[in-house]
Amino acid sequence: MIGLVATSFPRFPGDYAGSFVGDRVDELRAAGDDVEVIAAGPGEAAYGTAHVMRVDAGGLFYGAGAPETLERGGAAAWLQAARFTVTLARAIAARRKRWDAVECHWLVPCALAAASAAPALPCRTFAHSGDVALLERIPLGRAIARRLAAAPDADIRFVSDGLRTRFARLVGYAVGRVTPLSVPASRFARRDGPQAAARDALGVARATVLAVGRLVPIKGHDRLLRAVARLPEPRRPDVVILGDGPERPSLERLAAALGVPLRLPGFVPRDAVVTWLGAADLFVQPSITLANGRSEGAPVALLEAQAVGIPVVVGADPAALARAIAESLEGNHAVTGA
């Protein structure tokens, strides 16, 4: 049996939070592995045939997300994170005898807790970005990184080459390998163009640009609004951002000030994300690198958009984004960089 340890993990059918970790459970089970999950959140439940044991972490890993909560929450948030890591390690220790191996998603706190609680078990760890950025910032980050890298049977996988390079700077040598995330093709079927039925169901009547992600600064949604505002009004599309978070009021104010039509449906089930990907004309990923160096590793929403085949624009500079959005809407380019 594999013990899979994560922070965010789907809390109910269709939950978008941690959905890519849920996909990984499905992948392991399809390969014939029994899986038991330990993840943050209230209560216990089942994910398919996999049992999910929850470790309460308050609102640390959902809502705005742990990086933003730690940034804004001060000492209380960091104390909560430390308590969660200790509780997580205890939960792993209580189950390690029936596990043959551990798979962790995020180096900290998950791989750190597993290294402490089950050091004899082979451990495969996926680094997703925020964990590497955290190790770069905290006082003991280098020491923790070196401990994880030096652990017997350590198998560290990075969702991008840039993350692997950054982790190598922490430990002083190259570690692990790059293993890009993937999304289930059965859920994200390719489209030939905007689907009339999906547009009718969602009330999409004009050219529409779609973004998906928590409403937090790293997602760069303000750059998207500023880019669309650069387009002349007759060519200005509607903007739809799926997700919620602390930036919602500021994005609403900015859109109103710029005259950009904006819809914020909030958090939606994963199937609804699929419907929106079928309805929209263009997907935009405007993520930025924050002043503290944190950036996104491999946004799952971007992978899902690419799987569906909706035209995609990636970039953070509003002027370049505006040009790419205009060109893509006019020429229906498959993928456009900005």
Residue, then its C-alpha position, 0 to 999 in steps of 0.5 A: m500500500i502507498g501512503l499519499v500525503a498532501t496538503s490540499f486534496p479534493r474535499f467533495p466530488g468535483d472540488y477543484a482544490g488539490s484536484f491534480v493530487g486526486d488525479r494522481v490517486d486515480e493514476l496509482r489505483a489504475a496501476g494496481d496500487d492500494v492508496e491511503v491518503i492523509a491530507a489537510g481538512p476536516g473529517e474523513a471520507a473516501y476518494g473512490t476506493a482510497h481512504v482519506m484521513r484528514v488532519d485539521a489545519g484551519g484555513l491554512f491550505y484552502g481559500a487563499g492558499a497557504p503561501e498567502t495565509l503565511e504572508r498575511g497571517g504573521a506569527a499565528a499563521w506560522l505557529q499553526a503551520a508548525r502545529f499542523t506539521v507535527t500533527l501530520a507527522r504523528a498521523i504518518a507514524a500511526r500508519r507507516k507499518r501498513w505502508d510499503a512506500v510514501e508519496c508526498h506532494w509538496l516538500v514542506p510540510c509533507a515530505l518533511a513530516a514523512a522523513s521524520a515519521a517514516p524514515a525507513l520507507p521509500c519516499r517519492t516527493f513532488a515539488h510544486s513551486g510554493d514549497v521550493a520558494l518557502l525553503e528559499r525564504i525560511p531560516l532553516g530552508r537550506a538545512i531542510a532541503r539538504r536533509l530531504a535530498a540526502a534521505p535514503d531512497a529519496d525520489i524528488r520530482f519537480v514539475s518544471d526544470g526551473l524548480r529543479t534548478r532552484f532546489a539545486r542551488l539550495v542543496g549545492y548539487a543537482v537532485g531528482r528529475v523533472t516530471p511534468l504534471s498531466v491531466p486526465a484526457s477523459r475529462f478534458a476532451r479536445r474541442d474544435g472551437p467554442q461550443a454553442a451549447a456551453r455558451d448558451a448554458l453559461g450565458v456567453a454571448r460575446a467574445t470571452v477571455l477566461a482565467v482560472g485560479r485563486l484571486v491572489p496576487i501571484k495569479g496576475h489577474d490585475r495584469l489581465l484586466r489592464a491588458v484587456a483595457r488597452l483594447p479599443e472598446p468595440r474589440r474588448p472581450d468579456v473577462v471571466i475569472l473562475g476562483d475566489g480569494p482576497e483580491r476579489p474586491s480590488l479586481e472588481r474595483l479595477a475592472a469598473a475603473l478600467g471599463v472592462p466587463l468582468r464576471l467572477p463566478g467564484f469557486v466552481p466545480r471541476d466539471a464547470v471549469v471544463t464547461w467554461l473551457g468549452a465556452a470561452d474564446l481564449f484562455v489567459q495565464p497571466s501569472i507573475t513572479l512575486a517580489n519574494g521570488r515565488s512563482e508558479g511551477a506548472p499551473v494545472a489550469l493551464l495544462e487543462a486548457q492545453a488539453v482541451g485545445i482552447p487558444v492560450v496566451v501566457g504572459a504578465d506584461p499588460a502591453a504584450l498580453a493585449r497584443a497577444i489577446a487581440e491577435s488570438l481573438e482575431g486569428n484564432h491562434a492555437v497557442t500564443g505567447a506574450 
